[in-house]
Amino acid sequence: RTVAKYRDELNILPSHMRKSY
C-alpha cells in the first residue's frame, strides 16, 4: 500500500500512537 494511505491511517490513531511512528 502507498505511503499516503499509510499516513492517512495513522491520522486516525490517537496523537500519542502517532508519535511512535
Helices and strands as residue ranges (DSSP letters): H 3-12, H 15-18
